[in-house]
Every structure is written in C-alpha cells, then in structure tokens.
Amino acid sequence: MVKTIQLTPDEVQHFVEVTSRCDFDIDISYNRYVVDAKSFLGVYGLDFRSPLTVSYEGYNAEFEEMLKKLTLAS
C-alpha cells in the first residue's frame, strides 16, 4: 500500500510509536529520501512542509486509523 500524508513535527513521536508496534516494514519518503518509519530521527529529519509518502505491506488496525487522520484528500 502507498499513502500520501501530511505530518507535523509534533506528530512524529506518536507516528513512530504506532509504526513500531507493526510487525511489517514501513517506509516513509520525500522526493528521493527514504527512511524507516520506525526511526524517530529518520522521520524527524524529513521536510514536513511537503506531502510524505508512506509505503507498507501489512495490516495493523491502529496504524490504519492513524493513517486515515493523516492522509491527504486526493
């Protein structure tokens, strides 16, 4: 799955906590930079002024609920 989200610096800690509880890989990217979504420093180092792309293959109800709140309308 691939979702486009908008994330603020204040939301990073919660985002990483939720992704860390998932038993599958999750990547978050901006342009050519791809980082592990379970890495606080990696995620915090991204540019929050632009949409971010989340890529994953798996399912976790808490993670999906969080993505619903962060996903940009398309």
N, C-alpha and C positions, 0 to 999 in steps of 0.2 A: 504494500500500500504506500501511496505517496500523498501527503497532505501539505498544504501551504498554510503556515501560521504566522501570526504576529506575536512576538514575545517581548516583554519589557524586562529590564534588569531586575525589577522587584519580583518577577515571577520565576526567575531562573532556579532558585533553590527548590521551590515546590515542584517545578518541572523535572529537575534531576532526581528528586526523591521518588517521584512516581515512576519515572523511567527505570530507576534502579531496581524496582520491585518486579520488573518484567523479566521473563526468562528467555527473551529473544533479543537479537541485536536491533538497535535503533540508531540511525544516523541522522544528524541534522546538518544542513548545509546552507551556505550563502555563496553564490557565484561558484568559484572553484574550490572553496574551502569546505571540507567535510570533516566533521568531528563526531566522536562517540557521544550520543545524547545522555549517557550516564556519567559523563565527566563534567563536573561543575566548572572547572577552569576552561575546558574546551568550549562549552556552551557560552559561558560569560564573555569569552573573547570574540564572539561574533558581533556583527553590526546589527543592532536592534532597530535601526531606522528603516530597514527594508524587510520585506517578507522572507521568511525562512522556510526551507523545505525539509520535511520530516519523512524519512523512508524507513519502513519496517515490514517484517513478515511475521505475524503472530497476532494474538489477541489477548488483551487484558482489559476488563471492564472499566477499571479506574482510569487507565491510560486513555481509553476511547472517550470517556466522559470529559477528561481534561482537554483532549484534542477538539471536541465539539465546541468548547468555550473559546479556544484559541484560533480555530480555523477561520480563514478569511472567506467571505462570501465570493462565489465565483459566478 
